[in-house]
Amino acid sequence: MTVAGGILLTKDGKVVGAIGVSGGSGHQHQGVAEAGEAAF
């Protein structure tokens, strides 16, 4: 199950971490999580 604001971080095809964001709307959660993923 995928929820807004939850993103797995992968490197070389392996999961190495995750980002979980809460506290706003689902749209806000997803935007912040995607920004963090891009920085990774």
Secondary structure, DSSP 8 states (H G I E B T S, - for coil): ---TTEEEEEETTEEEEEEE--SS-HHHHHHHHHHHHHH-
